Amino acid sequence: MFIAMNRFRIHLGREAEFERVWRTRRSHLAEVPGFIAFHLLRGLRHEDHTLYASHSVWECEEAFLDWTRSEAFRLAHRDAGGARDLYLGPPQFEGFVAVLGQSSGAVA
């Protein structure tokens, strides 16, 4: 399993707009082989921003990399530049290969 995360620092007061952008965009993820799940996570509020992370789970790192090279990826990100003023700097990517896991079987 591979987990891909992007961390976003969003200007204070712009959180609802940022979340709306994510709620209304078409991600195309369900069409992609190897995709398992996605979550948009809101973190702590800081002095100058609120932290968010996009969190996607993939069968393997290669499935994620294939998505980043796909037409579905280009379509999902084609309007991303229109909301740049929401961000305090660029997103920070973090990728993780699962080495240990446990589940309750419940779906969140």
C-alpha positions as CSV (number, residue, x, y, z in Angstrom):
1,M,0.0,0.0,0.0
2,F,1.1,3.5,-0.7
3,I,-0.2,6.7,0.9
4,A,0.2,10.1,-0.9
5,M,-0.3,13.3,1.0
6,N,-0.1,16.9,0.1
7,R,0.0,19.4,2.9
8,F,-1.6,22.8,2.3
9,R,-1.2,26.0,4.3
10,I,-4.5,27.9,3.8
11,H,-4.8,31.6,4.7
12,L,-6.9,32.2,7.7
13,G,-10.5,33.0,6.8
14,R,-10.3,31.2,3.5
15,E,-10.9,27.7,4.8
16,A,-14.6,27.4,3.7
17,E,-13.6,28.4,0.2
18,F,-10.7,25.9,0.1
19,E,-13.0,23.1,1.2
20,R,-15.7,24.2,-1.4
21,V,-13.1,23.9,-4.2
22,W,-12.3,20.3,-3.1
23,R,-16.0,19.4,-2.7
24,T,-17.0,20.7,-6.1
25,R,-14.1,19.4,-8.2
26,R,-14.2,16.2,-10.1
27,S,-11.2,14.1,-9.0
28,H,-11.5,11.3,-11.5
29,L,-9.9,9.0,-8.9
30,A,-12.6,6.4,-9.0
31,E,-11.7,5.7,-12.6
32,V,-8.0,5.0,-11.9
33,P,-6.6,1.5,-11.4
34,G,-5.1,1.0,-8.0
35,F,-6.9,3.8,-6.2
36,I,-8.4,2.8,-2.8
37,A,-9.5,5.9,-0.9
38,F,-9.2,9.7,-0.5
39,H,-9.7,12.1,2.4
40,L,-9.3,15.8,2.8
41,L,-8.1,16.5,6.3
42,R,-8.2,19.7,8.3
43,G,-5.5,20.2,10.8
44,L,-4.5,22.8,13.3
45,R,-5.1,26.5,13.0
46,H,-1.8,28.4,13.3
47,E,-1.1,32.1,13.6
48,D,-1.1,32.7,9.8
49,H,-2.8,29.6,8.3
50,T,-4.9,26.5,8.8
51,L,-3.2,23.2,7.8
52,Y,-4.9,20.8,5.5
53,A,-3.7,17.5,3.9
54,S,-5.1,15.6,1.0
55,H,-4.6,11.9,1.8
56,S,-5.0,9.2,-0.9
57,V,-4.5,5.5,-0.5
58,W,-3.2,3.3,-3.4
59,E,-2.6,-0.4,-3.9
60,C,1.1,0.4,-4.6
61,E,3.4,3.3,-5.4
62,E,3.4,2.4,-9.1
63,A,-0.4,2.8,-9.2
64,F,0.0,6.3,-7.7
65,L,2.8,7.2,-10.2
66,D,0.7,5.9,-13.1
67,W,-2.1,8.2,-12.0
68,T,0.2,11.3,-11.9
69,R,1.1,10.6,-15.6
70,S,-2.5,10.0,-16.6
71,E,-5.2,12.1,-18.4
72,A,-7.4,11.7,-15.3
73,F,-4.7,13.5,-13.3
74,R,-4.5,16.3,-15.8
75,L,-8.3,16.7,-15.8
76,A,-8.5,16.7,-12.0
77,H,-5.8,19.4,-11.7
78,R,-6.6,21.6,-14.8
79,D,-8.2,24.4,-12.7
80,A,-5.9,24.2,-9.7
81,G,-4.1,27.4,-10.5
82,G,-7.3,29.5,-10.2
83,A,-7.3,29.2,-6.4
84,R,-3.6,30.0,-5.7
85,D,-4.5,33.0,-3.5
86,L,-5.9,30.6,-0.9
87,Y,-2.5,29.1,-0.3
88,L,0.3,30.3,1.9
89,G,3.1,28.9,-0.3
90,P,3.0,25.7,-2.5
91,P,1.7,22.4,-1.3
92,Q,4.2,20.0,0.2
93,F,4.1,16.4,-1.1
94,E,4.8,13.4,1.2
95,G,4.7,9.8,0.0
96,F,4.7,6.7,2.3
97,V,5.0,3.0,1.7
98,A,3.0,1.0,4.3
99,V,5.3,-1.3,6.3
100,L,2.7,-2.3,9.0
101,G,-1.0,-2.0,9.2
102,Q,-4.0,-2.8,11.3
103,S,-7.7,-2.2,10.8
104,S,-10.9,-2.6,12.8
105,G,-12.8,-3.3,9.6
106,A,-15.0,-0.2,10.1
107,V,-15.2,2.2,7.2
108,A,-14.8,5.9,7.9
